[in-house]
Amino acid sequence: MKKSQKTLLAVALASSVTVMGACGGGGDAGSDSSSAPPAFTTNATGALSAWGFENADEVGTSRLDYAKNKLTGVTIKIDATAFDAQKFTTRAASGNVPDVVQMDRRYVATYAAQGLIKPLDSCFSAYQIDPKTQYYPSVVDDVTYQGHVWAVPQFYQPPAIMLNKRVMDKAGVSDADIDTSKPDALLAAVAKMYKANGSNPSTLGLDPVSTGAAELWIMGMGGQLIDADGAPTLDNPANTKGLAFLKQLNDAQGGYAKVKSFTDAFDTFGDNNQFVKDQVGAQVDAQWYVNVLTPYVKKVEIEAVPFKGTDGQPFAVAGGTSFVIPEKAKNPDAACAWATSLTSQDAWLAAGAARAKTIAKTPGAINTGLFTGSPAADEAIRTTYVKPSSNAGFDQTISTFYDVVKSGKSYGASPAGQQIQTELLNAVTSSMLGTKTPDAALKDAQTAAMRAYNQTR
């Protein structure tokens, strides 16, 4: 599942967790009961077509098996290819759509605004599920627009800062020095760890994952990307602080172009990854990367600290996928039953058991847990399967991610969500390269994103 994991990093950190608490819910528009769509029922029978679960590992296949056994009256056919936005829009417009589709949560409000997917409030009600208690609030905020919940969330990969203790100890840097709420001290620590071969980096003090984690830096430093109505706010003056600091971090390590060239060459999933080769002193990572490093437990020395907001408290952003039901789905009741079954407590416990069984086959392997999007499921899996290992650094790292998952914030839900993400990436790139100031880059991005937003109204 390496391809899926790599995508999750970009999404979880780019992408891609309530923009400042206020942005998830949208407004109350669309809540008029006189225009409410037909309610979902629990009558799940017949044929169900689903699109998703590409490269499914044991976490995915165990949940698929659970849902199949539970929905005995449903015949399930799965298109296990990666989600494609253009393909989905074309199929939705023609009416030739699957009954349920797995997609990144950042896309959900876009399709809700276009009328291409169904609101799922009555789907949840049919199975007596309260989304606000079943899932983390930030995860629900990701898929809430104009007073309705439009998707069934799954997974939430919180980011934190993973530490290479070998590099840090050699440079005389402590965990307390890697504190994003104290920019000047952080820059000083980065400078101590940074090494170059000529003018090119050979060890980064901190890999900030500039394009993949831009939202984290901007929002964590007090910015906002989307307002409560779903409108882009890329030119919010507070956004400049995070973007300007990202540029400082890159400039202190040879400049963005050289940093990116260096990190693009990392053997991220391999035997010569950046922690084994001491190519980073610290790096922003999503939780799944701890699992990638477990085979190298004897070759790395890691710990982790939370990303902190300006108030000094842990800060994370929600990233992950979800299930939507197209407006023209032929079997919405079966789709509702399948999606809610896949994200139920019992399904996640089955996944936890399957992961534990896989880990047991590898001597010395460490169970890093699962981050499902559901707090009760996360805690149950942690209690049952995540036990102290012989490596204190890995145990501390795992614990840190469990701590930060509770501090998640949503990017915000917007009908122009995809365009906002694209324009922000353009602003980050141009400001990191110095072709525009952070302020000018964000203003240009806002103009383009607002144009896209106005076209949805």
TIKEZA-111740 format. One record per residue (C-alpha): x, y, z; residue number from 1; residue in one letter. Coordinates in steps of 0.02 Angstrom, whole numbers, padded with zeros to 5 digits. Layout:
REM TIKEZA-111740
(site (X Y Z) NUM 'a')
...
END
This chain:
REM TIKEZA-111740
(site (00000 00000 00000) 1 'm')
(site (00148 00115 -00025) 2 'k')
(site (00064 00214 -00161) 3 'k')
(site (-00088 00243 -00051) 4 's')
(site (00022 00292 00095) 5 'q')
(site (00119 00417 -00009) 6 'k')
(site (-00044 00493 -00068) 7 't')
(site (-00105 00505 00111) 8 'l')
(site (00049 00604 00160) 9 'l')
(site (00017 00733 00026) 10 'a')
(site (-00164 00739 00074) 11 'v')
(site (-00140 00734 00259) 12 'a')
(site (-00009 00871 00253) 13 'l')
(site (-00058 00966 00099) 14 'a')
(site (-00162 00923 00083) 15 's')
(site (-00197 00856 00181) 16 's')
(site (-00387 00923 00484) 17 'v')
(site (-00609 01145 00556) 18 't')
(site (-00516 01293 00487) 19 'v')
(site (-00492 01376 00655) 20 'm')
(site (-00645 01294 00728) 21 'g')
(site (-00769 01398 00628) 22 'a')
(site (-00751 01334 00453) 23 'c')
(site (-00815 01157 00451) 24 'g')
(site (-01001 01178 00465) 25 'g')
(site (-01033 01297 00322) 26 'g')
(site (-01200 01379 00360) 27 'g')
(site (-01377 01323 00386) 28 'd')
(site (-01426 01346 00205) 29 'a')
(site (-01507 01195 00127) 30 'g')
(site (-01586 01138 00291) 31 's')
(site (-01764 01177 00237) 32 'd')
(site (-01862 01016 00270) 33 's')
(site (-01981 01054 00126) 34 's')
(site (-01841 01020 00002) 35 's')
(site (-01767 00873 00097) 36 'a')
(site (-01720 00723 -00011) 37 'p')
(site (-01802 00553 00016) 38 'p')
(site (-01740 00470 00175) 39 'a')
(site (-01623 00322 00174) 40 'f')
(site (-01688 00158 00242) 41 't')
(site (-01604 00003 00315) 42 't')
(site (-01673 -00105 00174) 43 'n')
(site (-01503 -00154 00103) 44 'a')
(site (-01530 -00280 -00036) 45 't')
(site (-01486 -00307 -00218) 46 'g')
(site (-01331 -00263 -00317) 47 'a')
(site (-01206 -00133 -00256) 48 'l')
(site (-01069 -00056 -00362) 49 's')
(site (-00926 00030 -00271) 50 'a')
(site (-00773 00126 -00327) 51 'w')
(site (-00622 00126 -00213) 52 'g')
(site (-00501 00021 -00110) 53 'f')
(site (-00359 00024 -00236) 54 'e')
(site (-00205 -00071 -00173) 55 'n')
(site (-00300 -00129 -00019) 56 'a')
(site (-00194 -00205 00119) 57 'd')
(site (-00255 -00312 00264) 58 'e')
(site (-00336 -00160 00346) 59 'v')
(site (-00443 -00136 00191) 60 'g')
(site (-00478 -00317 00148) 61 't')
(site (-00529 -00363 00325) 62 's')
(site (-00657 -00222 00327) 63 'r')
(site (-00721 -00271 00156) 64 'l')
(site (-00745 -00448 00219) 65 'd')
(site (-00835 -00385 00374) 66 'y')
(site (-00956 -00279 00272) 67 'a')
(site (-00987 -00419 00148) 68 'k')
(site (-01032 -00541 00288) 69 'n')
(site (-01145 -00413 00371) 70 'k')
(site (-01238 -00366 00211) 71 'l')
(site (-01293 -00542 00166) 72 't')
(site (-01430 -00481 00049) 73 'g')
(site (-01314 -00372 -00054) 74 'v')
(site (-01204 -00424 -00201) 75 't')
(site (-01052 -00310 -00203) 76 'i')
(site (-00946 -00268 -00355) 77 'k')
(site (-00793 -00157 -00330) 78 'i')
(site (-00696 -00053 -00454) 79 'd')
(site (-00529 -00051 -00362) 80 'a')
(site (-00448 00090 -00461) 81 't')
(site (-00389 00257 -00396) 82 'a')
(site (-00515 00399 -00387) 83 'f')
(site (-00508 00517 -00536) 84 'd')
(site (-00598 00683 -00520) 85 'a')
(site (-00628 00708 -00706) 86 'q')
(site (-00691 00530 -00726) 87 'k')
(site (-00809 00550 -00579) 88 'f')
(site (-00882 00713 -00643) 89 't')
(site (-00910 00640 -00816) 90 't')
(site (-00992 00483 -00748) 91 'r')
(site (-01099 00580 -00624) 92 'a')
(site (-01162 00697 -00759) 93 'a')
(site (-01209 00551 -00871) 94 's')
(site (-01294 00453 -00733) 95 'g')
(site (-01179 00304 -00758) 96 'n')
(site (-01113 00306 -00581) 97 'v')
(site (-01067 00181 -00446) 98 'p')
(site (-01178 00175 -00293) 99 'd')
(site (-01037 00229 -00178) 100 'v')
(site (-00870 00311 -00210) 101 'v')
(site (-00715 00330 -00102) 102 'q')
(site (-00631 00500 -00117) 103 'm')
(site (-00525 00624 -00023) 104 'd')
(site (-00627 00728 00098) 105 'r')
(site (-00561 00888 00018) 106 'r')
(site (-00668 00851 -00136) 107 'y')
(site (-00833 00822 -00047) 108 'v')
(site (-00901 01000 -00035) 109 'a')
(site (-00860 01030 -00219) 110 't')
(site (-00973 00888 -00274) 111 'y')
(site (-01105 00932 -00145) 112 'a')
(site (-01117 01108 -00218) 113 'a')
(site (-01133 01036 -00392) 114 'q')
(site (-01276 00923 -00339) 115 'g')
(site (-01180 00767 -00387) 116 'l')
(site (-01187 00680 -00218) 117 'i')
(site (-01322 00651 -00087) 118 'k')
(site (-01327 00726 00089) 119 'p')
(site (-01310 00582 00211) 120 'l')
(site (-01398 00649 00366) 121 'd')
(site (-01539 00522 00349) 122 's')
(site (-01414 00384 00308) 123 'c')
(site (-01334 00411 00477) 124 'f')
(site (-01504 00427 00561) 125 's')
(site (-01564 00263 00486) 126 'a')
(site (-01424 00172 00578) 127 'y')
(site (-01437 00281 00734) 128 'q')
(site (-01263 00353 00707) 129 'i')
(site (-01221 00525 00772) 130 'd')
(site (-01075 00584 00664) 131 'p')
(site (-01022 00708 00798) 132 'k')
(site (-00986 00567 00920) 133 't')
(site (-00938 00428 00798) 134 'q')
(site (-00799 00530 00717) 135 'y')
(site (-00677 00665 00771) 136 'y')
(site (-00761 00837 00758) 137 'p')
(site (-00630 00898 00635) 138 's')
(site (-00661 00748 00523) 139 'v')
(site (-00848 00782 00520) 140 'v')
(site (-00815 00965 00485) 141 'd')
(site (-00717 00914 00330) 142 'd')
(site (-00875 00841 00252) 143 'v')
(site (-01005 00962 00320) 144 't')
(site (-01071 01094 00201) 145 'y')
(site (-01225 01205 00210) 146 'q')
(site (-01289 01117 00364) 147 'g')
(site (-01278 00939 00296) 148 'h')
(site (-01153 00796 00312) 149 'v')
(site (-01111 00733 00138) 150 'w')
(site (-00992 00587 00167) 151 'a')
(site (-00947 00444 00282) 152 'v')
(site (-00769 00480 00342) 153 'p')
(site (-00630 00353 00360) 154 'q')
(site (-00453 00377 00422) 155 'f')
(site (-00372 00531 00496) 156 'y')
(site (-00184 00541 00478) 157 'q')
(site (-00124 00676 00598) 158 'p')
(site (00044 00758 00567) 159 'p')
(site (00182 00783 00693) 160 'a')
(site (00369 00815 00686) 161 'i')
(site (00475 00658 00687) 162 'm')
(site (00648 00679 00761) 163 'l')
(site (00814 00598 00714) 164 'n')
(site (00895 00588 00885) 165 'k')
(site (01063 00539 00813) 166 'r')
(site (01077 00701 00715) 167 'v')
(site (01003 00805 00855) 168 'm')
(site (01117 00737 00990) 169 'd')
(site (01271 00765 00883) 170 'k')
(site (01220 00946 00855) 171 'a')
(site (01173 00976 01037) 172 'g')
(site (00988 01002 00997) 173 'v')
(site (00852 00945 01117) 174 's')
(site (00671 00897 01086) 175 'd')
(site (00618 01061 01168) 176 'a')
(site (00713 01157 01034) 177 'd')
(site (00598 01089 00897) 178 'i')
(site (00453 01202 00941) 179 'd')
(site (00353 01282 00801) 180 't')
(site (00275 01406 00922) 181 's')
(site (00449 01483 00946) 182 'k')
(site (00508 01521 00768) 183 'p')
(site (00673 01603 00813) 184 'd')
(site (00727 01460 00926) 185 'a')
(site (00674 01335 00794) 186 'l')
(site (00777 01421 00660) 187 'l')
(site (00928 01418 00776) 188 'a')
(site (00906 01230 00804) 189 'a')
(site (00888 01200 00618) 190 'v')
(site (01049 01296 00584) 191 'a')
(site (01143 01187 00709) 192 'k')
(site (01089 01026 00622) 193 'm')
(site (01101 01083 00441) 194 'y')
(site (01248 01020 00340) 195 'k')
(site (01295 01050 00160) 196 'a')
(site (01406 00973 00029) 197 'n')
(site (01465 01128 -00060) 198 'g')
(site (01307 01228 -00087) 199 's')
(site (01192 01077 -00082) 200 'n')
(site (01109 01007 00074) 201 'p')
(site (01175 00843 00143) 202 's')
(site (01074 00849 00306) 203 't')
(site (00921 00957 00333) 204 'l')
(site (00894 01022 00508) 205 'g')
(site (00707 01013 00475) 206 'l')
(site (00617 00956 00319) 207 'd')
(site (00458 01061 00329) 208 'p')
(site (00378 00971 00179) 209 'v')
(site (00339 01144 00111) 210 's')
(site (00213 01103 -00024) 211 't')
(site (00138 00951 00060) 212 'g')
(site (00118 01032 00231) 213 'a')
(site (00087 01213 00185) 214 'a')
(site (-00086 01216 00263) 215 'e')
(site (-00015 01151 00426) 216 'l')
(site (00113 01292 00436) 217 'w')
(site (-00009 01427 00383) 218 'i')
(site (-00154 01375 00493) 219 'm')
(site (-00042 01327 00639) 220 'g')
(site (00029 01503 00638) 221 'm')
(site (-00143 01581 00650) 222 'g')
(site (-00200 01584 00469) 223 'g')
(site (-00362 01534 00386) 224 'q')
(site (-00393 01462 00212) 225 'l')
(site (-00583 01450 00203) 226 'i')
(site (-00717 01546 00297) 227 'd')
(site (-00876 01481 00378) 228 'a')
(site (-00974 01502 00216) 229 'd')
(site (-00847 01404 00112) 230 'g')
(site (-00767 01556 00031) 231 'a')
(site (-00578 01558 00007) 232 'p')
(site (-00478 01671 00122) 233 't')
(site (-00304 01644 00051) 234 'l')
(site (-00265 01830 00064) 235 'd')
(site (-00303 01835 00250) 236 'n')
(site (-00159 01939 00321) 237 'p')
(site (-00124 01806 00452) 238 'a')
(site (-00079 01682 00314) 239 'n')
(site (00076 01779 00268) 240 't')
(site (00161 01735 00432) 241 'k')
(site (00163 01548 00401) 242 'g')
(site (00214 01564 00220) 243 'l')
(site (00352 01687 00261) 244 'a')
(site (00420 01572 00396) 245 'f')
(site (00420 01426 00276) 246 'l')
(site (00529 01529 00160) 247 'k')
(site (00647 01569 00305) 248 'q')
(site (00663 01384 00342) 249 'l')
(site (00705 01342 00162) 250 'n')
(site (00824 01489 00140) 251 'd')
(site (00918 01436 00297) 252 'a')
(site (00950 01267 00216) 253 'q')
(site (01010 01314 00043) 254 'g')
(site (00848 01379 -00030) 255 'g')
(site (00687 01295 -00085) 256 'y')
(site (00750 01232 -00253) 257 'a')
(site (00896 01141 -00175) 258 'k')
(site (00794 01078 -00028) 259 'v')
(site (00663 01007 -00145) 260 'k')
(site (00792 00927 -00258) 261 's')
(site (00871 00846 -00105) 262 'f')
(site (00708 00782 -00030) 263 't')
(site (00644 00719 -00198) 264 'd')
(site (00792 00600 -00198) 265 'a')
(site (00751 00525 -00028) 266 'f')
(site (00727 00336 -00025) 267 'd')
(site (00571 00368 00078) 268 't')
(site (00507 00189 00081) 269 'f')
(site (00673 00099 00064) 270 'g')
(site (00823 00035 00158) 271 'd')
(site (00914 00200 00132) 272 'n')
(site (00775 00314 00192) 273 'n')
(site (00812 00486 00261) 274 'q')
(site (00813 00430 00443) 275 'f')
(site (00929 00283 00412) 276 'v')
(site (01048 00394 00310) 277 'k')
(site (01038 00541 00432) 278 'd')
(site (00978 00657 00294) 279 'q')
(site (00859 00746 00413) 280 'v')
(site (00869 00803 00592) 281 'g')
(site (00680 00820 00596) 282 'a')
(site (00536 00805 00473) 283 'q')
(site (00350 00840 00467) 284 'v')
(site (00266 00671 00441) 285 'd')
(site (00094 00593 00445) 286 'a')
(site (00066 00452 00569) 287 'q')
(site (00078 00313 00441) 288 'w')
(site (00263 00349 00415) 289 'y')
(site (00303 00276 00585) 290 'v')
(site (00243 00110 00516) 291 'n')
(site (00358 00129 00366) 292 'v')
(site (00508 00146 00482) 293 'l')
(site (00470 -00005 00592) 294 't')
(site (00575 -00126 00486) 295 'p')
(site (00724 -00013 00521) 296 'y')
(site (00704 -00005 00709) 297 'v')
(site (00885 -00056 00736) 298 'k')
(site (00949 00072 00610) 299 'k')
(site (00859 00229 00667) 300 'v')
(site (00843 00329 00828) 301 'e')
(site (00679 00422 00824) 302 'i')
(site (00563 00519 00937) 303 'e')
(site (00426 00645 00896) 304 'a')
(site (00355 00811 00954) 305 'v')
(site (00189 00889 00909) 306 'p')
(site (00175 01032 00788) 307 'f')
(site (00123 01177 00898) 308 'k')
(site (00012 01327 00863) 309 'g')
(site (00052 01504 00912) 310 't')
(site (-00023 01469 01084) 311 'd')
(site (00106 01333 01116) 312 'g')
(site (-00025 01194 01111) 313 'q')
(site (-00023 01044 00992) 314 'p')
(site (-00100 01080 00823) 315 'f')
(site (-00147 00960 00683) 316 'a')
(site (-00249 00964 00524) 317 'v')
(site (-00367 00827 00467) 318 'a')
(site (-00328 00725 00313) 319 'g')
(site (-00406 00567 00246) 320 'g')
(site (-00536 00487 00135) 321 't')
(site (-00723 00463 00140) 322 's')
(site (-00868 00376 00054) 323 'f')
(site (-00997 00476 -00044) 324 'v')
(site (-01157 00419 -00126) 325 'i')
(site (-01188 00495 -00299) 326 'p')
(site (-01353 00583 -00326) 327 'e')
(site (-01397 00460 -00465) 328 'k')
(site (-01346 00303 -00370) 329 'a')
(site (-01460 00157 -00412) 330 'k')
(site (-01450 00076 -00240) 331 'n')
(site (-01421 00212 -00110) 332 'p')
(site (-01488 00108 00035) 333 'd')
(site (-01358 -00028 00006) 334 'a')
(site (-01226 00106 -00017) 335 'a')
(site (-01270 00183 00151) 336 'c')
(site (-01266 00014 00237) 337 'a')
(site (-01099 -00032 00159) 338 'w')
(site (-01012 00133 00198) 339 'a')
(site (-01071 00138 00378) 340 't')
(site (-01025 -00046 00402) 341 's')
(site (-00849 -00015 00338) 342 'l')
(site (-00822 00123 00465) 343 't')
(site (-00909 00040 00613) 344 's')
(site (-00820 -00004 00775) 345 'q')
(site (-00828 -00190 00735) 346 'd')
(site (-00755 -00165 00562) 347 'a')
(site (-00609 -00067 00632) 348 'w')
(site (-00579 -00198 00766) 349 'l')
(site (-00573 -00329 00629) 350 'a')
(site (-00444 -00220 00541) 351 'a')
(site (-00345 -00203 00702) 352 'g')
(site (-00343 -00392 00722) 353 'a')
(site (-00289 -00416 00542) 354 'a')
(site (-00147 -00291 00561) 355 'r')
(site (-00091 -00374 00723) 356 'a')
(site (-00088 -00543 00638) 357 'k')
(site (00021 -00475 00499) 358 't')
(site (00140 -00393 00623) 359 'i')
(site (00153 -00555 00723) 360 'a')
(site (00231 -00639 00572) 361 'k')
(site (00380 -00521 00577) 362 't')
(site (00497 -00544 00726) 363 'p')
(site (00530 -00380 00816) 364 'g')
(site (00394 -00285 00721) 365 'a')
(site (00304 -00145 00814) 366 'i')
(site (00118 -00112 00809) 367 'n')
(site (00094 00075 00782) 368 't')
(site (-00096 00069 00790) 369 'g')
(site (-00230 00127 00668) 370 'l')
(site (-00297 00303 00650) 371 'f')
(site (-00473 00277 00588) 372 't')
(site (-00562 00443 00604) 373 'g')
(site (-00664 00371 00749) 374 's')
(site (-00598 00407 00925) 375 'p')
(site (-00680 00256 01005) 376 'a')
(site (-00608 00138 00875) 377 'a')
(site (-00436 00217 00890) 378 'd')
(site (-00436 00194 01078) 379 'e')
(site (-00500 00015 01069) 380 'a')
(site (-00365 -00034 00945) 381 'i')
(site (-00232 00054 01045) 382 'r')
(site (-00285 -00031 01207) 383 't')
(site (-00293 -00203 01128) 384 't')
(site (-00145 -00205 01010) 385 'y')
(site (-00022 -00063 01042) 386 'v')
(site (00093 -00126 01178) 387 'k')
(site (00261 -00063 01242) 388 'p')
(site (00404 -00123 01132) 389 's')
(site (00589 -00141 01168) 390 's')
(site (00620 00028 01085) 391 'n')
(site (00578 00178 01193) 392 'a')
(site (00598 00300 01048) 393 'g')
(site (00468 00213 00941) 394 'f')
(site (00350 00200 01090) 395 'd')
(site (00368 00386 01124) 396 'q')
(site (00337 00425 00940) 397 't')
(site (00180 00318 00933) 398 'i')
(site (00116 00399 01092) 399 's')
(site (00146 00573 01020) 400 't')
(site (00037 00540 00869) 401 'f')
(site (-00102 00473 00982) 402 'y')
(site (-00089 00633 01082) 403 'd')
(site (-00098 00752 00933) 404 'v')
(site (-00245 00665 00848) 405 'v')
(site (-00358 00748 00977) 406 'k')
(site (-00305 00923 00925) 407 's')
(site (-00359 00912 00743) 408 'g')
(site (-00433 01056 00646) 409 'k')
(site (-00522 01050 00479) 410 's')
(site (-00458 01136 00323) 411 'y')
(site (-00636 01194 00298) 412 'g')
(site (-00767 01140 00173) 413 'a')
(site (-00787 01239 00012) 414 's')
(site (-00868 01208 -00157) 415 'p')
(site (-00705 01275 -00229) 416 'a')
(site (-00598 01163 -00119) 417 'g')
(site (-00497 01085 -00260) 418 'q')
(site (-00459 01254 -00338) 419 'q')
(site (-00412 01329 -00169) 420 'i')
(site (-00289 01188 -00143) 421 'q')
(site (-00215 01212 -00317) 422 't')
(site (-00197 01400 -00298) 423 'e')
(site (-00119 01384 -00126) 424 'l')
(site (00010 01264 -00198) 425 'l')
(site (00049 01391 -00334) 426 'n')
(site (00070 01527 -00203) 427 'a')
(site (00185 01419 -00097) 428 'v')
(site (00294 01375 -00245) 429 't')
(site (00311 01552 -00311) 430 's')
(site (00348 01624 -00139) 431 's')
(site (00474 01488 -00095) 432 'm')
(site (00565 01518 -00260) 433 'l')
(site (00562 01705 -00230) 434 'g')
(site (00469 01750 -00389) 435 't')
(site (00334 01832 -00281) 436 'k')
(site (00328 01893 -00104) 437 't')
(site (00219 01785 00010) 438 'p')
(site (00092 01926 00021) 439 'd')
(site (00082 01949 -00168) 440 'a')
(site (00075 01763 -00200) 441 'a')
(site (-00070 01740 -00081) 442 'l')
(site (-00165 01888 -00155) 443 'k')
(site (-00147 01816 -00331) 444 'd')
(site (-00202 01645 -00267) 445 'a')
(site (-00354 01723 -00184) 446 'q')
(site (-00407 01809 -00345) 447 't')
(site (-00404 01644 -00441) 448 'a')
(site (-00485 01544 -00301) 449 'a')
(site (-00622 01673 -00277) 450 'm')
(site (-00659 01668 -00462) 451 'r')
(site (-00684 01480 -00449) 452 'a')
(site (-00790 01501 -00292) 453 'y')
(site (-00904 01630 -00374) 454 'n')
(site (-00935 01511 -00518) 455 'q')
(site (-01010 01385 -00397) 456 't')
(site (-01140 01506 -00330) 457 'r')
END
